[in-house]
Amino acid sequence: MMKYVPIDMIQLQGTETPQRVREVKELTRLPVMKAIGVSEPEDLDIIDSYATVADQLLIDAKPPKGSILPGGNGLAFDWGLMTGKTWDVPWMLAGGLNPENVTEAIKTTGTAQIDVSSGVERAPGDKDPDKVTRFIQNAKRSHQTT
């Protein structure tokens, strides 16, 4: 399939082990981004094990119990858990970001990359141009002052 679709990175959002991340990289010969859910300090140890095999990390809120989605639930987590954390691979912050909280999220975590979806929507799947504009402005402003 990859010979028909120009894929430049694979994002794994499930329960893949670090070994499976390594296998996917070897099989596809593509960079791999691993999404990892966070809700408590112990979850940060898990990130370290993926940082040695993934090319990029996506740090998201852990889905609530019973959720059918592994991510993309529009929930934030305690960003203070991320204070002072660094890895040898790039990482992106996700989860519950919106125009009103993106500044705090960036300043608290020090992230250089952010992921947003439902936080800039009027309704599921319907992006609000004003929210998108405000989100981008606030994110840019945060990076200029850090």
Residue frames relative to the residue before (quaternion, step in Angstrom):
aa qw qx qy qz dx dy dz
M 1.0000 0.0000 0.0000 0.0000 0.00 0.00 0.00
M 0.6493 0.5515 -0.3375 0.4005 3.60 0.94 -0.80
K 0.5959 0.5513 -0.3892 0.4353 3.60 1.13 -0.31
Y 0.6933 0.4550 -0.2700 0.4893 3.61 1.25 -0.33
V 0.7571 0.2654 -0.1429 0.5796 3.58 1.20 -0.53
P 0.3460 -0.7643 0.5011 0.2121 3.63 -0.63 1.05
I 0.0066 -0.8040 0.5918 -0.0577 3.57 0.04 1.33
D 0.1647 -0.8131 0.5504 0.0941 3.58 -0.83 0.94
M 0.7854 0.0363 -0.0426 0.6164 3.61 1.26 -0.23
I 0.2759 -0.7343 0.5972 0.1674 3.54 -1.16 0.68
Q 0.1760 -0.7670 0.6087 0.1013 3.56 -0.95 0.92
L 0.1612 -0.7746 0.6080 0.0659 3.55 -0.81 1.08
Q 0.0986 -0.8365 0.5387 -0.0188 3.55 -0.60 1.19
G 0.6106 0.5988 -0.3344 0.3960 3.60 1.24 0.05
T 0.7340 -0.4066 0.3279 0.4340 3.52 -1.16 -0.74
E 0.2170 0.8083 -0.5201 0.1703 3.58 1.16 0.56
T 0.4013 -0.6840 0.5583 0.2438 3.54 -1.09 0.79
P 0.6573 -0.4709 0.3758 0.4528 3.60 -1.22 0.20
Q 0.6175 0.5432 -0.3454 0.4520 3.61 1.02 -0.75
R 0.6626 0.4972 -0.3134 0.4642 3.60 0.93 -0.82
V 0.5943 0.5468 -0.3613 0.4661 3.60 1.05 -0.68
R 0.6499 0.5129 -0.3049 0.4707 3.57 0.94 -0.92
E 0.6579 0.5162 -0.3066 0.4547 3.60 0.93 -0.89
V 0.6407 0.5187 -0.3229 0.4650 3.60 0.95 -0.85
K 0.6354 0.5223 -0.3252 0.4666 3.59 0.98 -0.82
E 0.6877 0.4864 -0.2840 0.4580 3.56 0.89 -0.94
L 0.6787 0.5056 -0.2882 0.4480 3.58 0.95 -0.87
T 0.7748 0.3616 -0.1762 0.4878 3.57 0.92 -0.91
R 0.2492 -0.7799 0.5189 0.2458 3.56 1.20 -0.59
L 0.5378 0.5771 -0.4098 0.4580 3.54 1.14 0.79
P 0.5574 -0.5681 0.4639 0.3890 3.57 -1.19 0.42
V 0.2139 -0.7786 0.5824 0.0942 3.56 -1.16 0.70
M 0.1855 -0.7306 0.6494 0.1008 3.52 -1.08 0.95
K 0.1497 -0.7897 0.5906 0.0717 3.58 -0.85 0.99
A 0.2723 -0.7461 0.5902 0.1444 3.56 -0.81 1.07
I 0.0505 -0.7975 0.6006 -0.0280 3.56 -0.91 1.00
G 0.3224 -0.7623 0.5361 0.1656 3.55 -0.83 1.03
V 0.1157 -0.7883 0.6039 0.0238 3.53 -1.04 0.92
S 0.0976 0.7809 -0.6161 0.0345 3.54 -1.06 0.79
E 0.7944 0.1261 -0.0572 0.5914 3.58 1.23 -0.42
P 0.7145 -0.4828 0.2853 0.4183 3.61 -1.19 0.45
E 0.6220 0.5683 -0.3486 0.4106 3.61 0.99 -0.75
D 0.5948 0.5882 -0.3622 0.4112 3.59 1.13 -0.57
L 0.5837 0.5993 -0.3718 0.4023 3.59 1.15 -0.50
D 0.5907 0.5692 -0.3668 0.4389 3.60 1.13 -0.58
I 0.6129 0.5540 -0.3389 0.4501 3.56 1.09 -0.73
I 0.6065 0.5686 -0.3531 0.4293 3.57 1.01 -0.81
D 0.6317 0.5586 -0.3361 0.4194 3.58 0.92 -0.88
S 0.6744 0.4998 -0.3111 0.4456 3.61 0.94 -0.80
Y 0.6775 0.4620 -0.2974 0.4890 3.60 1.10 -0.56
A 0.5862 0.6022 -0.3687 0.3971 3.59 1.12 -0.58
T 0.6520 0.5168 -0.3218 0.4520 3.60 1.18 -0.38
V 0.7697 0.3354 -0.1882 0.5096 3.62 1.21 -0.34
A 0.6755 0.4713 -0.2981 0.4824 3.63 1.09 -0.59
D 0.4594 -0.6708 0.5100 0.2809 3.56 -1.22 0.51
Q 0.7704 0.0703 -0.0137 0.6336 3.57 1.26 -0.46
L 0.2177 -0.7577 0.6008 0.1328 3.56 -1.19 0.62
L 0.1520 -0.7379 0.6492 0.1047 3.55 -1.16 0.69
I 0.1343 -0.8064 0.5746 0.0394 3.56 -0.37 1.25
D 0.0084 0.8151 -0.5697 0.1051 3.54 -0.46 1.30
A 0.5915 -0.5221 0.4474 0.4211 3.56 -1.29 0.12
K 0.4970 -0.6259 0.5044 0.3268 3.55 -1.04 0.77
P 0.4903 -0.6710 0.4567 0.3176 3.61 -0.88 0.85
P 0.5449 -0.6140 0.4431 0.3602 3.58 -1.07 0.61
K 0.6298 -0.5246 0.3985 0.4115 3.58 -1.18 0.51
G 0.7971 0.2829 -0.2265 0.4830 3.53 -0.96 0.92
S 0.4849 0.6662 -0.4374 0.3600 3.58 1.26 -0.09
I 0.3706 -0.7239 0.5327 0.2342 3.57 -1.03 0.74
L 0.6689 0.4728 -0.2960 0.4913 3.59 1.24 -0.34
P 0.4066 -0.7169 0.5040 0.2583 3.63 -0.88 0.86
G 0.7768 -0.0064 0.0173 0.6295 3.58 1.27 -0.35
G 0.6780 0.5004 -0.3383 0.4188 3.56 -1.25 -0.09
N 0.4135 0.7299 -0.4503 0.3057 3.57 1.14 0.61
G 0.4696 -0.7033 0.4284 0.3183 3.59 1.26 -0.03
L 0.5309 0.6237 -0.4037 0.4076 3.57 1.20 0.47
A 0.3145 -0.7197 0.5860 0.1992 3.54 -1.13 0.70
F 0.2277 -0.7233 0.6223 0.1942 3.55 -1.34 0.18
D 0.6718 -0.4764 0.3623 0.4364 3.58 -1.27 0.09
W 0.2817 -0.8010 0.5079 0.1452 3.57 -0.15 1.29
G 0.5256 0.6399 -0.4052 0.3874 3.59 1.18 -0.38
L 0.5526 0.6067 -0.3897 0.4180 3.59 1.19 -0.45
M 0.6922 0.4973 -0.2605 0.4535 3.57 1.15 -0.64
T 0.4275 0.7291 -0.4568 0.2774 3.59 1.22 -0.25
G 0.8501 0.1344 -0.1355 0.4909 3.54 -0.81 1.09
K 0.5221 0.6400 -0.4204 0.3757 3.60 1.22 0.02
T 0.0509 0.7714 -0.6328 0.0432 3.55 -1.03 0.85
W 0.1228 -0.7594 0.6340 0.0788 3.51 -1.27 0.51
D 0.5776 -0.6099 0.4227 0.3401 3.56 -1.23 0.34
V 0.6827 0.3853 -0.2861 0.5510 3.58 1.29 0.09
P 0.5925 -0.5613 0.4160 0.4010 3.61 -1.13 0.47
W 0.0643 -0.7906 0.6074 0.0440 3.56 -1.17 0.58
M 0.2542 -0.7601 0.5907 0.0933 3.48 -1.21 0.75
L 0.3189 -0.7371 0.5659 0.1865 3.57 -1.05 0.82
A 0.0161 0.7803 -0.6237 0.0429 3.56 -0.98 0.92
G 0.6247 0.5941 -0.3930 0.3199 3.52 -1.32 0.07
G 0.8727 -0.0965 0.0305 0.4776 3.53 -0.40 1.24
L 0.4094 0.7148 -0.4816 0.2992 3.59 1.17 0.33
N 0.0678 0.7748 -0.6242 0.0737 3.54 -1.12 0.80
P 0.7222 -0.4464 0.2722 0.4529 3.63 -1.19 0.16
E 0.6776 0.5161 -0.2951 0.4329 3.59 1.06 -0.69
N 0.8051 0.3031 -0.1634 0.4830 3.64 1.00 -0.61
V 0.4510 0.7156 -0.4519 0.2831 3.61 1.20 -0.15
T 0.6088 0.5547 -0.3580 0.4400 3.61 1.03 -0.70
E 0.6752 0.4826 -0.2886 0.4774 3.58 0.86 -0.96
A 0.6392 0.5419 -0.3284 0.4358 3.59 0.95 -0.87
I 0.6805 0.4836 -0.2858 0.4706 3.58 0.89 -0.94
K 0.6868 0.4827 -0.2936 0.4574 3.58 0.86 -0.92
T 0.6726 0.5026 -0.3002 0.4525 3.60 0.99 -0.77
T 0.7872 0.3556 -0.1740 0.4729 3.57 0.85 -0.96
G 0.3538 -0.7376 0.4989 0.2861 3.57 1.11 -0.61
T 0.3344 0.7735 -0.4863 0.2309 3.58 1.21 0.27
A 0.3177 -0.7330 0.5708 0.1897 3.54 -1.16 0.67
Q 0.7597 0.2700 -0.1520 0.5717 3.58 1.30 -0.27
I 0.0661 -0.7959 0.6016 0.0179 3.56 -1.04 0.80
D 0.2188 -0.7511 0.6146 0.1014 3.52 -1.25 0.64
V 0.0434 0.8015 -0.5936 0.0568 3.57 -0.83 0.97
S 0.0228 0.7763 -0.6299 -0.0082 3.53 -1.19 0.59
S 0.8143 0.2703 -0.1603 0.4881 3.59 0.08 -1.25
G 0.5943 0.6021 -0.3579 0.3952 3.60 1.14 -0.48
V 0.7359 0.3242 -0.2233 0.5509 3.59 1.24 -0.16
E 0.5191 0.6397 -0.4083 0.3933 3.56 1.17 0.60
R 0.4348 -0.6398 0.5661 0.2848 3.55 -1.30 0.54
A 0.7466 -0.0344 0.0829 0.6592 3.53 1.15 -0.90
P 0.6976 -0.4648 0.3038 0.4527 3.63 -1.13 0.37
G 0.8394 0.1483 -0.1561 0.4991 3.53 -0.73 1.17
D 0.6754 0.4639 -0.2834 0.4983 3.61 1.26 -0.14
K 0.2150 -0.8100 0.5367 0.0979 3.57 -0.10 1.31
D 0.3144 -0.7295 0.5854 0.1621 3.54 -1.08 0.87
P 0.4159 -0.7415 0.4600 0.2563 3.63 -0.40 1.15
D 0.6388 0.5217 -0.3371 0.4541 3.61 1.00 -0.75
K 0.6603 0.4919 -0.3092 0.4758 3.61 0.94 -0.83
V 0.6251 0.5298 -0.3400 0.4616 3.59 1.00 -0.79
T 0.6607 0.5113 -0.2987 0.4613 3.58 0.91 -0.96
R 0.6817 0.4781 -0.2908 0.4713 3.60 0.85 -0.94
F 0.6170 0.5439 -0.3428 0.4538 3.59 1.03 -0.76
I 0.6802 0.4845 -0.2861 0.4699 3.57 0.84 -0.99
Q 0.6500 0.5168 -0.3213 0.4552 3.60 0.90 -0.88
N 0.6918 0.4731 -0.2835 0.4661 3.59 0.86 -0.92
A 0.6334 0.5159 -0.3341 0.4701 3.58 1.03 -0.73
K 0.6565 0.5020 -0.3125 0.4684 3.60 0.89 -0.90
R 0.6459 0.5240 -0.3150 0.4572 3.56 0.93 -0.89
S 0.6416 0.5318 -0.3188 0.4516 3.60 0.99 -0.79
H 0.6859 0.4773 -0.2829 0.4708 3.56 0.95 -0.88
Q 0.6353 0.5348 -0.3366 0.4440 3.60 1.10 -0.56
T 0.7380 0.4067 -0.2304 0.4867 3.57 1.15 -0.58
T 0.6211 0.5439 -0.3643 0.4310 3.61 1.23 -0.02
